[in-house]
């Protein structure tokens, strides 16, 4: 019994098209969710003046963030390195997570006016060196 190679190629092609269509659908759905979450984050942001003490990329479990944040994070994401900024906001010293785009712009040992949403730094407006 001989199988025609065109039939095998057609079946593989149909399966590949189905997988690509599924990935496109799933990707567009995840993009919409991400845009919705980003808009909620921007809506909740408040401007604050912070004094940046230190910044590092470190695993989430070693970052010094509150336990409630670690409990809400999926287990596979806890080992991922995140941009952590240690800053003084008023009288409190806190660990904050910076947006990837903003992290490189944040100067160390400087006073920064930043938009903060919870423990997340979304943008910085201006900065000056601390005395």
C-alpha positions in Angstrom: 0.0 0.0 0.0 1.6 3.2 -1.2 0.6 6.6 0.3 0.7 9.5 -2.1 3.2 12.2 -1.0 0.8 15.0 -2.0 -1.7 13.8 0.5 0.9 13.8 3.3 2.0 17.3 2.3 -1.6 18.5 2.2 -2.4 17.1 5.7 0.8 18.7 7.1 -0.1 22.0 5.4 -3.7 22.0 6.8 -2.4 21.3 10.3 0.2 24.1 10.1 -2.4 26.6 8.9 -4.7 25.5 11.8 -1.9 26.0 14.3 -1.0 29.4 12.9 -4.6 30.6 12.9 -5.0 29.5 16.6 -1.8 31.3 17.5 -2.9 34.5 15.7 -6.3 34.4 17.5 -4.7 33.8 20.9 -2.1 36.5 20.4 -4.6 39.1 19.4 -6.7 38.2 22.4 -3.7 38.6 24.7 -2.8 41.9 23.1 -6.2 43.3 23.9 -5.9 42.1 27.5 -2.5 43.7 27.8 -3.8 47.0 26.4 -6.7 47.0 28.8 -4.4 46.3 31.8 -2.0 49.1 30.7 -4.9 51.6 30.5 -6.0 50.6 34.0 -2.5 51.0 35.3 -2.2 54.5 33.7 -5.6 55.6 35.1 -4.5 54.6 38.6 -1.1 56.3 38.4 -0.2 59.2 40.7 2.7 61.6 40.6 5.2 61.3 43.4 8.6 62.6 44.1 11.0 59.8 45.0 14.6 59.6 45.9 16.2 56.7 44.1 18.6 54.8 46.3 19.5 51.8 44.2 18.3 49.9 41.1 19.0 46.3 40.1 17.6 43.5 38.0 16.9 40.6 40.3 14.5 37.7 40.7 11.1 38.6 42.1 11.6 36.4 45.2 14.8 38.3 46.1 13.5 41.8 45.4 12.1 42.6 48.9 8.6 43.2 47.6 5.7 42.5 50.0 4.6 38.9 50.5 1.2 39.6 49.0 2.8 40.5 45.7 4.8 37.2 45.7 1.7 35.2 46.5 -0.2 36.7 43.6 2.6 36.0 41.1 2.6 32.7 39.2 5.3 30.3 40.4 7.1 30.2 37.1 7.4 34.0 37.1 8.9 34.3 40.6 12.4 33.4 39.3 12.3 35.8 36.4 14.5 38.9 36.8 12.6 42.1 37.1 13.8 45.7 37.2 13.6 46.7 40.9 14.1 50.2 42.2 14.8 50.9 45.9 13.5 54.4 46.6 12.5 56.7 49.4 9.0 58.0 49.1 8.4 60.5 51.9 9.7 58.9 55.1 9.4 55.3 53.8 12.0 53.3 51.9 10.2 51.0 49.4 11.0 48.5 46.7 9.3 49.3 43.5 9.1 47.6 40.1 9.9 49.8 37.1 8.6 49.5 33.6 11.2 48.1 31.2 11.2 51.3 29.1 11.6 53.5 32.1 14.2 51.5 34.0 17.3 52.6 32.0 16.2 56.3 32.3 16.1 56.2 36.1 19.2 57.8 37.6 20.6 56.4 40.9 21.0 58.7 43.9 18.7 61.3 42.3 15.4 62.8 43.1 12.8 61.9 40.4 9.2 63.0 39.8 7.6 59.7 38.7 4.2 58.4 37.9 3.5 55.5 40.3 0.7 53.0 40.2 0.8 50.9 43.3 4.3 49.5 43.4 4.9 50.0 39.7 6.8 53.0 38.2 5.1 53.8 34.8 7.1 56.9 33.8 9.5 59.6 35.0 9.0 63.2 34.3 12.1 65.0 35.5 15.0 64.4 37.8 17.8 66.2 39.6 20.9 65.0 41.4 20.5 64.6 45.2 22.9 66.8 47.3 
